[in-house]
Amino acid sequence: MCYILESQKKRDKTYVGLTIKKLEARTAEHNKGFSKYTKAYVPWKLIYYENFYCKLCAEKREKFLKSGIGYKFRRLIQKYYKELK
């Protein structure tokens, strides 16, 4: 599963991750500061995820979301997420 978190501390900060665990458990790990990359911007809120049956497909999607064009896509997701609130 590939997911995007948004920092509630710094709203323009996002994090793209990959997990095979339950998404709620992984998000909780980020919020407890278990990840050195995300602990500076705790708390995090899940704003988007995609489920995959193949780990390789999820890894490719994560790589895309971390790319330049993927960054633009993440910004669109953030924009529409905020409009839905």
PyMOL Python script that loads the backbone (N, CA, C, O; Angstrom):
from pymol import cmd

cmd.read_pdbstr("""\
ATOM      1  N   MET A   1       0.839  -1.160   0.000  1.00  0.00           N
ATOM      2  CA  MET A   1       0.000   0.000   0.000  1.00  0.00           C
ATOM      3  C   MET A   1       0.894   1.237   0.000  1.00  0.00           C
ATOM      4  O   MET A   1       1.854   1.317   0.767  1.00  0.00           O
ATOM      5  N   CYS A   2       0.583   2.174  -0.842  1.00  0.00           N
ATOM      6  CA  CYS A   2       1.305   3.426  -0.941  1.00  0.00           C
ATOM      7  C   CYS A   2       0.413   4.508  -0.340  1.00  0.00           C
ATOM      8  O   CYS A   2      -0.796   4.506  -0.571  1.00  0.00           O
ATOM      9  N   TYR A   3       0.989   5.424   0.421  1.00  0.00           N
ATOM     10  CA  TYR A   3       0.162   6.414   1.111  1.00  0.00           C
ATOM     11  C   TYR A   3       0.848   7.774   1.168  1.00  0.00           C
ATOM     12  O   TYR A   3       2.062   7.892   1.001  1.00  0.00           O
ATOM     13  N   ILE A   4       0.022   8.802   1.410  1.00  0.00           N
ATOM     14  CA  ILE A   4       0.521  10.165   1.566  1.00  0.00           C
ATOM     15  C   ILE A   4       0.011  10.701   2.891  1.00  0.00           C
ATOM     16  O   ILE A   4      -1.183  10.652   3.186  1.00  0.00           O
ATOM     17  N   LEU A   5       0.943  11.213   3.681  1.00  0.00           N
ATOM     18  CA  LEU A   5       0.607  11.857   4.948  1.00  0.00           C
ATOM     19  C   LEU A   5       0.840  13.352   4.808  1.00  0.00           C
ATOM     20  O   LEU A   5       1.722  13.790   4.070  1.00  0.00           O
ATOM     21  N   GLU A   6       0.039  14.128   5.525  1.00  0.00           N
ATOM     22  CA  GLU A   6       0.220  15.577   5.574  1.00  0.00           C
ATOM     23  C   GLU A   6       0.489  15.968   7.019  1.00  0.00           C
ATOM     24  O   GLU A   6      -0.217  15.538   7.931  1.00  0.00           O
ATOM     25  N   SER A   7       1.506  16.780   7.217  1.00  0.00           N
ATOM     26  CA  SER A   7       1.838  17.238   8.556  1.00  0.00           C
ATOM     27  C   SER A   7       0.797  18.235   9.033  1.00  0.00           C
ATOM     28  O   SER A   7       0.414  19.146   8.299  1.00  0.00           O
ATOM     29  N   GLN A   8       0.342  18.057  10.264  1.00  0.00           N
ATOM     30  CA  GLN A   8      -0.590  19.015  10.861  1.00  0.00           C
ATOM     31  C   GLN A   8       0.172  20.168  11.495  1.00  0.00           C
ATOM     32  O   GLN A   8      -0.412  21.198  11.831  1.00  0.00           O
ATOM     33  N   LYS A   9       1.472  19.993  11.656  1.00  0.00           N
ATOM     34  CA  LYS A   9       2.338  21.024  12.215  1.00  0.00           C
ATOM     35  C   LYS A   9       2.736  22.030  11.138  1.00  0.00           C
ATOM     36  O   LYS A   9       2.715  23.239  11.364  1.00  0.00           O
ATOM     37  N   LYS A  10       3.098  21.512   9.963  1.00  0.00           N
ATOM     38  CA  LYS A  10       3.507  22.344   8.835  1.00  0.00           C
ATOM     39  C   LYS A  10       2.720  21.864   7.618  1.00  0.00           C
ATOM     40  O   LYS A  10       3.095  20.882   6.978  1.00  0.00           O
ATOM     41  N   ARG A  11       1.646  22.549   7.308  1.00  0.00           N
ATOM     42  CA  ARG A  11       0.660  22.070   6.333  1.00  0.00           C
ATOM     43  C   ARG A  11       1.180  21.807   4.930  1.00  0.00           C
ATOM     44  O   ARG A  11       0.579  21.017   4.204  1.00  0.00           O
ATOM     45  N   ASP A  12       2.262  22.432   4.524  1.00  0.00           N
ATOM     46  CA  ASP A  12       2.758  22.186   3.168  1.00  0.00           C
ATOM     47  C   ASP A  12       3.699  20.983   3.103  1.00  0.00           C
ATOM     48  O   ASP A  12       4.194  20.645   2.028  1.00  0.00           O
ATOM     49  N   LYS A  13       3.949  20.340   4.235  1.00  0.00           N
ATOM     50  CA  LYS A  13       4.860  19.194   4.302  1.00  0.00           C
ATOM     51  C   LYS A  13       4.070  17.898   4.112  1.00  0.00           C
ATOM     52  O   LYS A  13       3.097  17.640   4.821  1.00  0.00           O
ATOM     53  N   THR A  14       4.504  17.092   3.149  1.00  0.00           N
ATOM     54  CA  THR A  14       3.886  15.783   2.941  1.00  0.00           C
ATOM     55  C   THR A  14       4.950  14.701   3.007  1.00  0.00           C
ATOM     56  O   THR A  14       6.144  14.968   2.872  1.00  0.00           O
ATOM     57  N   TYR A  15       4.494  13.488   3.213  1.00  0.00           N
ATOM     58  CA  TYR A  15       5.383  12.337   3.260  1.00  0.00           C
ATOM     59  C   TYR A  15       4.739  11.214   2.463  1.00  0.00           C
ATOM     60  O   TYR A  15       3.555  10.923   2.636  1.00  0.00           O
ATOM     61  N   VAL A  16       5.510  10.588   1.597  1.00  0.00           N
ATOM     62  CA  VAL A  16       5.037   9.449   0.813  1.00  0.00           C
ATOM     63  C   VAL A  16       5.697   8.205   1.370  1.00  0.00           C
ATOM     64  O   VAL A  16       6.914   8.161   1.552  1.00  0.00           O
ATOM     65  N   GLY A  17       4.888   7.198   1.638  1.00  0.00           N
ATOM     66  CA  GLY A  17       5.426   5.973   2.200  1.00  0.00           C
ATOM     67  C   GLY A  17       4.808   4.731   1.591  1.00  0.00           C
ATOM     68  O   GLY A  17       3.892   4.799   0.771  1.00  0.00           O
ATOM     69  N   LEU A  18       5.335   3.604   2.014  1.00  0.00           N
ATOM     70  CA  LEU A  18       4.922   2.301   1.526  1.00  0.00           C
ATOM     71  C   LEU A  18       4.852   1.372   2.719  1.00  0.00           C
ATOM     72  O   LEU A  18       5.746   1.380   3.566  1.00  0.00           O
ATOM     73  N   THR A  19       3.807   0.574   2.798  1.00  0.00           N
ATOM     74  CA  THR A  19       3.697  -0.353   3.918  1.00  0.00           C
ATOM     75  C   THR A  19       2.979  -1.629   3.502  1.00  0.00           C
ATOM     76  O   THR A  19       2.173  -1.636   2.571  1.00  0.00           O
ATOM     77  N   ILE A  20       3.291  -2.705   4.212  1.00  0.00           N
ATOM     78  CA  ILE A  20       2.537  -3.944   4.051  1.00  0.00           C
ATOM     79  C   ILE A  20       1.700  -4.183   5.308  1.00  0.00           C
ATOM     80  O   ILE A  20       0.899  -5.116   5.374  1.00  0.00           O
ATOM     81  N   LYS A  21       1.908  -3.312   6.309  1.00  0.00           N
ATOM     82  CA  LYS A  21       1.140  -3.381   7.555  1.00  0.00           C
ATOM     83  C   LYS A  21      -0.221  -2.732   7.354  1.00  0.00           C
ATOM     84  O   LYS A  21      -0.532  -2.205   6.285  1.00  0.00           O
ATOM     85  N   LYS A  22      -1.023  -2.785   8.413  1.00  0.00           N
ATOM     86  CA  LYS A  22      -2.268  -2.030   8.390  1.00  0.00           C
ATOM     87  C   LYS A  22      -1.921  -0.549   8.390  1.00  0.00           C
ATOM     88  O   LYS A  22      -1.018  -0.107   9.099  1.00  0.00           O
ATOM     89  N   LEU A  23      -2.636   0.190   7.601  1.00  0.00           N
ATOM     90  CA  LEU A  23      -2.337   1.605   7.408  1.00  0.00           C
ATOM     91  C   LEU A  23      -2.492   2.409   8.698  1.00  0.00           C
ATOM     92  O   LEU A  23      -1.709   3.323   8.957  1.00  0.00           O
ATOM     93  N   GLU A  24      -3.483   2.080   9.495  1.00  0.00           N
ATOM     94  CA  GLU A  24      -3.690   2.789  10.764  1.00  0.00           C
ATOM     95  C   GLU A  24      -2.497   2.599  11.693  1.00  0.00           C
ATOM     96  O   GLU A  24      -2.060   3.540  12.357  1.00  0.00           O
ATOM     97  N   ALA A  25      -1.979   1.390  11.734  1.00  0.00           N
ATOM     98  CA  ALA A  25      -0.829   1.091  12.583  1.00  0.00           C
ATOM     99  C   ALA A  25       0.417   1.836  12.099  1.00  0.00           C
ATOM    100  O   ALA A  25       1.192   2.351  12.905  1.00  0.00           O
ATOM    101  N   ARG A  26       0.600   1.889  10.794  1.00  0.00           N
ATOM    102  CA  ARG A  26       1.772   2.587  10.249  1.00  0.00           C
ATOM    103  C   ARG A  26       1.680   4.093  10.494  1.00  0.00           C
ATOM    104  O   ARG A  26       2.680   4.728  10.831  1.00  0.00           O
ATOM    105  N   THR A  27       0.501   4.661  10.328  1.00  0.00           N
ATOM    106  CA  THR A  27       0.310   6.086  10.603  1.00  0.00           C
ATOM    107  C   THR A  27       0.582   6.376  12.071  1.00  0.00           C
ATOM    108  O   THR A  27       1.192   7.394  12.399  1.00  0.00           O
ATOM    109  N   ALA A  28       0.138   5.497  12.954  1.00  0.00           N
ATOM    110  CA  ALA A  28       0.390   5.660  14.392  1.00  0.00           C
ATOM    111  C   ALA A  28       1.889   5.628  14.686  1.00  0.00           C
ATOM    112  O   ALA A  28       2.367   6.378  15.537  1.00  0.00           O
ATOM    113  N   GLU A  29       2.632   4.769  13.992  1.00  0.00           N
ATOM    114  CA  GLU A  29       4.089   4.720  14.176  1.00  0.00           C
ATOM    115  C   GLU A  29       4.727   6.054  13.793  1.00  0.00           C
ATOM    116  O   GLU A  29       5.621   6.540  14.485  1.00  0.00           O
ATOM    117  N   HIS A  30       4.268   6.636  12.699  1.00  0.00           N
ATOM    118  CA  HIS A  30       4.790   7.949  12.298  1.00  0.00           C
ATOM    119  C   HIS A  30       4.484   8.992  13.380  1.00  0.00           C
ATOM    120  O   HIS A  30       5.340   9.809  13.719  1.00  0.00           O
ATOM    121  N   ASN A  31       3.277   8.959  13.911  1.00  0.00           N
ATOM    122  CA  ASN A  31       2.873   9.946  14.917  1.00  0.00           C
ATOM    123  C   ASN A  31       3.553   9.748  16.263  1.00  0.00           C
ATOM    124  O   ASN A  31       3.610  10.675  17.072  1.00  0.00           O
ATOM    125  N   LYS A  32       4.065   8.560  16.508  1.00  0.00           N
ATOM    126  CA  LYS A  32       4.811   8.306  17.747  1.00  0.00           C
ATOM    127  C   LYS A  32       6.293   8.635  17.592  1.00  0.00           C
ATOM    128  O   LYS A  32       7.057   8.529  18.551  1.00  0.00           O
ATOM    129  N   GLY A  33       6.700   9.032  16.388  1.00  0.00           N
ATOM    130  CA  GLY A  33       8.083   9.436  16.156  1.00  0.00           C
ATOM    131  C   GLY A  33       9.033   8.292  15.881  1.00  0.00           C
ATOM    132  O   GLY A  33      10.240   8.441  16.070  1.00  0.00           O
ATOM    133  N   PHE A  34       8.522   7.152  15.439  1.00  0.00           N
ATOM    134  CA  PHE A  34       9.382   6.000  15.166  1.00  0.00           C
ATOM    135  C   PHE A  34      10.198   6.154  13.884  1.00  0.00           C
ATOM    136  O   PHE A  34      11.199   5.461  13.699  1.00  0.00           O
ATOM    137  N   SER A  35       9.784   7.046  13.014  1.00  0.00           N
ATOM    138  CA  SER A  35      10.503   7.267  11.757  1.00  0.00           C
ATOM    139  C   SER A  35      11.320   8.550  11.860  1.00  0.00           C
ATOM    140  O   SER A  35      10.776   9.607  12.181  1.00  0.00           O
ATOM    141  N   LYS A  36      12.606   8.467  11.594  1.00  0.00           N
ATOM    142  CA  LYS A  36      13.459   9.647  11.733  1.00  0.00           C
ATOM    143  C   LYS A  36      13.117  10.714  10.693  1.00  0.00           C
ATOM    144  O   LYS A  36      13.416  11.891  10.896  1.00  0.00           O
ATOM    145  N   TYR A  37      12.505  10.321   9.599  1.00  0.00           N
ATOM    146  CA  TYR A  37      12.160  11.275   8.547  1.00  0.00           C
ATOM    147  C   TYR A  37      10.882  12.062   8.857  1.00  0.00           C
ATOM    148  O   TYR A  37      10.681  13.151   8.319  1.00  0.00           O
ATOM    149  N   THR A  38      10.029  11.522   9.713  1.00  0.00           N
ATOM    150  CA  THR A  38       8.747  12.187   9.960  1.00  0.00           C
ATOM    151  C   THR A  38       8.582  12.739  11.372  1.00  0.00           C
ATOM    152  O   THR A  38       7.639  13.489  11.624  1.00  0.00           O
ATOM    153  N   LYS A  39       9.466  12.390  12.294  1.00  0.00           N
ATOM    154  CA  LYS A  39       9.229  12.783  13.682  1.00  0.00           C
ATOM    155  C   LYS A  39       9.317  14.294  13.921  1.00  0.00           C
ATOM    156  O   LYS A  39       8.762  14.781  14.906  1.00  0.00           O
ATOM    157  N   ALA A  40       9.984  15.036  13.067  1.00  0.00           N
ATOM    158  CA  ALA A  40      10.096  16.491  13.247  1.00  0.00           C
ATOM    159  C   ALA A  40       8.789  17.216  12.935  1.00  0.00           C
ATOM    160  O   ALA A  40       8.598  18.356  13.358  1.00  0.00           O
ATOM    161  N   TYR A  41       7.887  16.565  12.197  1.00  0.00           N
ATOM    162  CA  TYR A  41       6.647  17.225  11.780  1.00  0.00           C
ATOM    163  C   TYR A  41       5.389  16.555  12.319  1.00  0.00           C
ATOM    164  O   TYR A  41       4.318  16.684  11.726  1.00  0.00           O
ATOM    165  N   VAL A  42       5.504  15.848  13.428  1.00  0.00           N
ATOM    166  CA  VAL A  42       4.365  15.199  14.080  1.00  0.00           C
ATOM    167  C   VAL A  42       3.398  16.274  14.558  1.00  0.00           C
ATOM    168  O   VAL A  42       3.862  17.317  15.017  1.00  0.00           O
ATOM    169  N   PRO A  43       2.116  16.092  14.482  1.00  0.00           N
ATOM    170  CA  PRO A  43       1.347  14.917  14.053  1.00  0.00           C
ATOM    171  C   PRO A  43       1.089  14.900  12.548  1.00  0.00           C
ATOM    172  O   PRO A  43       1.125  15.932  11.878  1.00  0.00           O
ATOM    173  N   TRP A  44       0.828  13.695  12.041  1.00  0.00           N
ATOM    174  CA  TRP A  44       0.548  13.469  10.635  1.00  0.00           C
ATOM    175  C   TRP A  44      -0.889  13.002  10.464  1.00  0.00           C
ATOM    176  O   TRP A  44      -1.461  12.360  11.345  1.00  0.00           O
ATOM    177  N   LYS A  45      -1.454  13.333   9.322  1.00  0.00           N
ATOM    178  CA  LYS A  45      -2.806  12.881   8.991  1.00  0.00           C
ATOM    179  C   LYS A  45      -2.773  12.223   7.622  1.00  0.00           C
ATOM    180  O   LYS A  45      -2.194  12.758   6.676  1.00  0.00           O
ATOM    181  N   LEU A  46      -3.393  11.071   7.528  1.00  0.00           N
ATOM    182  CA  LEU A  46      -3.476  10.358   6.262  1.00  0.00           C
ATOM    183  C   LEU A  46      -4.431  11.113   5.340  1.00  0.00           C
ATOM    184  O   LEU A  46      -5.577  11.370   5.707  1.00  0.00           O
ATOM    185  N   ILE A  47      -3.958  11.469   4.140  1.00  0.00           N
ATOM    186  CA  ILE A  47      -4.834  12.167   3.207  1.00  0.00           C
ATOM    187  C   ILE A  47      -5.114  11.366   1.939  1.00  0.00           C
ATOM    188  O   ILE A  47      -6.035  11.695   1.191  1.00  0.00           O
ATOM    189  N   TYR A  48      -4.321  10.309   1.688  1.00  0.00           N
ATOM    190  CA  TYR A  48      -4.497   9.557   0.450  1.00  0.00           C
ATOM    191  C   TYR A  48      -3.778   8.219   0.554  1.00  0.00           C
ATOM    192  O   TYR A  48      -2.718   8.119   1.171  1.00  0.00           O
ATOM    193  N   TYR A  49      -4.363   7.197  -0.052  1.00  0.00           N
ATOM    194  CA  TYR A  49      -3.664   5.915  -0.155  1.00  0.00           C
ATOM    195  C   TYR A  49      -4.153   5.147  -1.370  1.00  0.00           C
ATOM    196  O   TYR A  49      -5.258   5.367  -1.865  1.00  0.00           O
ATOM    197  N   GLU A  50      -3.322   4.257  -1.830  1.00  0.00           N
ATOM    198  CA  GLU A  50      -3.640   3.355  -2.932  1.00  0.00           C
ATOM    199  C   GLU A  50      -3.226   1.954  -2.514  1.00  0.00           C
ATOM    200  O   GLU A  50      -2.128   1.744  -1.998  1.00  0.00           O
ATOM    201  N   ASN A  51      -4.106   1.011  -2.741  1.00  0.00           N
ATOM    202  CA  ASN A  51      -3.837  -0.371  -2.384  1.00  0.00           C
ATOM    203  C   ASN A  51      -3.378  -1.134  -3.624  1.00  0.00           C
ATOM    204  O   ASN A  51      -3.942  -0.957  -4.704  1.00  0.00           O
ATOM    205  N   PHE A  52      -2.373  -1.970  -3.480  1.00  0.00           N
ATOM    206  CA  PHE A  52      -1.834  -2.759  -4.586  1.00  0.00           C
ATOM    207  C   PHE A  52      -1.754  -4.219  -4.169  1.00  0.00           C
ATOM    208  O   PHE A  52      -1.557  -4.527  -2.993  1.00  0.00           O
ATOM    209  N   TYR A  53      -1.906  -5.102  -5.122  1.00  0.00           N
ATOM    210  CA  TYR A  53      -1.765  -6.534  -4.858  1.00  0.00           C
ATOM    211  C   TYR A  53      -0.338  -7.006  -5.058  1.00  0.00           C
ATOM    212  O   TYR A  53       0.022  -8.114  -4.659  1.00  0.00           O
ATOM    213  N   CYS A  54       0.466  -6.166  -5.673  1.00  0.00           N
ATOM    214  CA  CYS A  54       1.847  -6.510  -5.992  1.00  0.00           C
ATOM    215  C   CYS A  54       2.771  -5.479  -5.342  1.00  0.00           C
ATOM    216  O   CYS A  54       2.596  -4.278  -5.546  1.00  0.00           O
ATOM    217  N   LYS A  55       3.744  -5.936  -4.568  1.00  0.00           N
ATOM    218  CA  LYS A  55       4.660  -5.015  -3.895  1.00  0.00           C
ATOM    219  C   LYS A  55       5.464  -4.191  -4.899  1.00  0.00           C
ATOM    220  O   LYS A  55       5.728  -3.013  -4.662  1.00  0.00           O
ATOM    221  N   LEU A  56       5.845  -4.792  -5.994  1.00  0.00           N
ATOM    222  CA  LEU A  56       6.610  -4.079  -7.020  1.00  0.00           C
ATOM    223  C   LEU A  56       5.802  -2.907  -7.589  1.00  0.00           C
ATOM    224  O   LEU A  56       6.352  -1.830  -7.821  1.00  0.00           O
ATOM    225  N   CYS A  57       4.509  -3.111  -7.811  1.00  0.00           N
ATOM    226  CA  CYS A  57       3.647  -2.034  -8.321  1.00  0.00           C
ATOM    227  C   CYS A  57       3.559  -0.896  -7.311  1.00  0.00           C
ATOM    228  O   CYS A  57       3.588   0.275  -7.690  1.00  0.00           O
ATOM    229  N   ALA A  58       3.454  -1.230  -6.044  1.00  0.00           N
ATOM    230  CA  ALA A  58       3.393  -0.209  -4.990  1.00  0.00           C
ATOM    231  C   ALA A  58       4.711   0.559  -4.918  1.00  0.00           C
ATOM    232  O   ALA A  58       4.711   1.774  -4.720  1.00  0.00           O
ATOM    233  N   GLU A  59       5.821  -0.134  -5.075  1.00  0.00           N
ATOM    234  CA  GLU A  59       7.126   0.535  -5.055  1.00  0.00           C
ATOM    235  C   GLU A  59       7.273   1.497  -6.228  1.00  0.00           C
ATOM    236  O   GLU A  59       7.821   2.589  -6.078  1.00  0.00           O
ATOM    237  N   LYS A  60       6.780   1.087  -7.398  1.00  0.00           N
ATOM    238  CA  LYS A  60       6.838   1.965  -8.569  1.00  0.00           C
ATOM    239  C   LYS A  60       5.976   3.206  -8.355  1.00  0.00           C
ATOM    240  O   LYS A  60       6.364   4.311  -8.732  1.00  0.00           O
ATOM    241  N   ARG A  61       4.805   3.017  -7.746  1.00  0.00           N
ATOM    242  CA  ARG A  61       3.920   4.161  -7.490  1.00  0.00           C
ATOM    243  C   ARG A  61       4.547   5.115  -6.476  1.00  0.00           C
ATOM    244  O   ARG A  61       4.458   6.333  -6.627  1.00  0.00           O
ATOM    245  N   GLU A  62       5.180   4.560  -5.447  1.00  0.00           N
ATOM    246  CA  GLU A  62       5.865   5.392  -4.452  1.00  0.00           C
ATOM    247  C   GLU A  62       6.972   6.204  -5.126  1.00  0.00           C
ATOM    248  O   GLU A  62       7.123   7.397  -4.861  1.00  0.00           O
ATOM    249  N   LYS A  63       7.735   5.559  -5.988  1.00  0.00           N
ATOM    250  CA  LYS A  63       8.808   6.250  -6.696  1.00  0.00           C
ATOM    251  C   LYS A  63       8.241   7.378  -7.560  1.00  0.00           C
ATOM    252  O   LYS A  63       8.817   8.465  -7.617  1.00  0.00           O
ATOM    253  N   PHE A  64       7.115   7.122  -8.231  1.00  0.00           N
ATOM    254  CA  PHE A  64       6.476   8.166  -9.029  1.00  0.00           C
ATOM    255  C   PHE A  64       6.050   9.340  -8.153  1.00  0.00           C
ATOM    256  O   PHE A  64       6.294  10.495  -8.502  1.00  0.00           O
ATOM    257  N   LEU A  65       5.418   9.051  -7.023  1.00  0.00           N
ATOM    258  CA  LEU A  65       4.925  10.119  -6.144  1.00  0.00           C
ATOM    259  C   LEU A  65       6.053  10.957  -5.550  1.00  0.00           C
ATOM    260  O   LEU A  65       5.832  12.093  -5.131  1.00  0.00           O
ATOM    261  N   LYS A  66       7.245  10.405  -5.515  1.00  0.00           N
ATOM    262  CA  LYS A  66       8.407  11.144  -5.009  1.00  0.00           C
ATOM    263  C   LYS A  66       9.149  11.884  -6.127  1.00  0.00           C
ATOM    264  O   LYS A  66      10.104  12.614  -5.860  1.00  0.00           O
ATOM    265  N   SER A  67       8.716  11.700  -7.369  1.00  0.00           N
ATOM    266  CA  SER A  67       9.360  12.359  -8.504  1.00  0.00           C
ATOM    267  C   SER A  67       8.820  13.785  -8.681  1.00  0.00           C
ATOM    268  O   SER A  67       7.927  14.207  -7.946  1.00  0.00           O
ATOM    269  N   GLY A  68       9.350  14.505  -9.634  1.00  0.00           N
ATOM    270  CA  GLY A  68       8.911  15.872  -9.890  1.00  0.00           C
ATOM    271  C   GLY A  68       7.451  15.971 -10.280  1.00  0.00           C
ATOM    272  O   GLY A  68       6.718  16.784  -9.717  1.00  0.00           O
ATOM    273  N   ILE A  69       7.012  15.160 -11.234  1.00  0.00           N
ATOM    274  CA  ILE A  69       5.612  15.188 -11.653  1.00  0.00           C
ATOM    275  C   ILE A  69       4.721  14.615 -10.554  1.00  0.00           C
ATOM    276  O   ILE A  69       3.575  15.036 -10.396  1.00  0.00           O
ATOM    277  N   GLY A  70       5.245  13.662  -9.802  1.00  0.00           N
ATOM    278  CA  GLY A  70       4.506  13.110  -8.671  1.00  0.00           C
ATOM    279  C   GLY A  70       4.290  14.142  -7.585  1.00  0.00           C
ATOM    280  O   GLY A  70       3.264  14.127  -6.905  1.00  0.00           O
ATOM    281  N   TYR A  71       5.252  15.041  -7.417  1.00  0.00           N
ATOM    282  CA  TYR A  71       5.123  16.132  -6.447  1.00  0.00           C
ATOM    283  C   TYR A  71       3.932  17.012  -6.814  1.00  0.00           C
ATOM    284  O   TYR A  71       3.160  17.416  -5.945  1.00  0.00           O
ATOM    285  N   LYS A  72       3.789  17.307  -8.103  1.00  0.00           N
ATOM    286  CA  LYS A  72       2.643  18.108  -8.556  1.00  0.00           C
ATOM    287  C   LYS A  72       1.334  17.365  -8.291  1.00  0.00           C
ATOM    288  O   LYS A  72       0.339  17.971  -7.894  1.00  0.00           O
ATOM    289  N   PHE A  73       1.342  16.064  -8.512  1.00  0.00           N
ATOM    290  CA  PHE A  73       0.159  15.252  -8.249  1.00  0.00           C
ATOM    291  C   PHE A  73      -0.189  15.278  -6.755  1.00  0.00           C
ATOM    292  O   PHE A  73      -1.362  15.368  -6.393  1.00  0.00           O
ATOM    293  N   ARG A  74       0.825  15.200  -5.892  1.00  0.00           N
ATOM    294  CA  ARG A  74       0.590  15.271  -4.445  1.00  0.00           C
ATOM    295  C   ARG A  74      -0.039  16.600  -4.063  1.00  0.00           C
ATOM    296  O   ARG A  74      -0.927  16.638  -3.211  1.00  0.00           O
ATOM    297  N   ARG A  75       0.401  17.679  -4.672  1.00  0.00           N
ATOM    298  CA  ARG A  75      -0.162  19.003  -4.384  1.00  0.00           C
ATOM    299  C   ARG A  75      -1.628  19.058  -4.796  1.00  0.00           C
ATOM    300  O   ARG A  75      -2.437  19.665  -4.094  1.00  0.00           O
ATOM    301  N   LEU A  76      -1.988  18.440  -5.915  1.00  0.00           N
ATOM    302  CA  LEU A  76      -3.385  18.373  -6.321  1.00  0.00           C
ATOM    303  C   LEU A  76      -4.211  17.580  -5.310  1.00  0.00           C
ATOM    304  O   LEU A  76      -5.327  17.972  -4.971  1.00  0.00           O
ATOM    305  N   ILE A  77      -3.669  16.483  -4.838  1.00  0.00           N
ATOM    306  CA  ILE A  77      -4.355  15.677  -3.835  1.00  0.00           C
ATOM    307  C   ILE A  77      -4.594  16.508  -2.580  1.00  0.00           C
ATOM    308  O   ILE A  77      -5.691  16.486  -2.024  1.00  0.00           O
ATOM    309  N   GLN A  78      -3.572  17.242  -2.128  1.00  0.00           N
ATOM    310  CA  GLN A  78      -3.712  18.095  -0.946  1.00  0.00           C
ATOM    311  C   GLN A  78      -4.800  19.138  -1.154  1.00  0.00           C
ATOM    312  O   GLN A  78      -5.623  19.376  -0.269  1.00  0.00           O
ATOM    313  N   LYS A  79      -4.798  19.751  -2.320  1.00  0.00           N
ATOM    314  CA  LYS A  79      -5.777  20.796  -2.619  1.00  0.00           C
ATOM    315  C   LYS A  79      -7.200  20.243  -2.530  1.00  0.00           C
ATOM    316  O   LYS A  79      -8.061  20.846  -1.890  1.00  0.00           O
ATOM    317  N   TYR A  80      -7.447  19.100  -3.171  1.00  0.00           N
ATOM    318  CA  TYR A  80      -8.792  18.530  -3.175  1.00  0.00           C
ATOM    319  C   TYR A  80      -9.162  17.961  -1.816  1.00  0.00           C
ATOM    320  O   TYR A  80     -10.335  17.974  -1.443  1.00  0.00           O
ATOM    321  N   TYR A  81      -8.196  17.467  -1.080  1.00  0.00           N
ATOM    322  CA  TYR A  81      -8.453  16.979   0.277  1.00  0.00           C
ATOM    323  C   TYR A  81      -8.949  18.120   1.165  1.00  0.00           C
ATOM    324  O   TYR A  81      -9.899  17.953   1.931  1.00  0.00           O
ATOM    325  N   LYS A  82      -8.303  19.271   1.057  1.00  0.00           N
ATOM    326  CA  LYS A  82      -8.686  20.434   1.862  1.00  0.00           C
ATOM    327  C   LYS A  82     -10.065  20.948   1.464  1.00  0.00           C
ATOM    328  O   LYS A  82     -10.819  21.416   2.318  1.00  0.00           O
ATOM    329  N   GLU A  83     -10.406  20.867   0.177  1.00  0.00           N
ATOM    330  CA  GLU A  83     -11.718  21.306  -0.281  1.00  0.00           C
ATOM    331  C   GLU A  83     -12.819  20.386   0.211  1.00  0.00           C
ATOM    332  O   GLU A  83     -13.950  20.834   0.396  1.00  0.00           O
ATOM    333  N   LEU A  84     -12.518  19.105   0.428  1.00  0.00           N
ATOM    334  CA  LEU A  84     -13.513  18.148   0.901  1.00  0.00           C
ATOM    335  C   LEU A  84     -13.821  18.291   2.383  1.00  0.00           C
ATOM    336  O   LEU A  84     -14.875  17.860   2.850  1.00  0.00           O
ATOM    337  N   LYS A  85     -12.906  18.894   3.114  1.00  0.00           N
ATOM    338  CA  LYS A  85     -13.100  19.040   4.557  1.00  0.00           C
ATOM    339  C   LYS A  85     -14.288  19.896   4.885  1.00  0.00           C
ATOM    340  O   LYS A  85     -14.585  20.115   6.060  1.00  0.00           O
TER     341      LYS A  85
END
""", "prot")
cmd.dss("prot")
cmd.show_as("cartoon", "prot")
cmd.util.cbc("prot")
cmd.orient("prot")
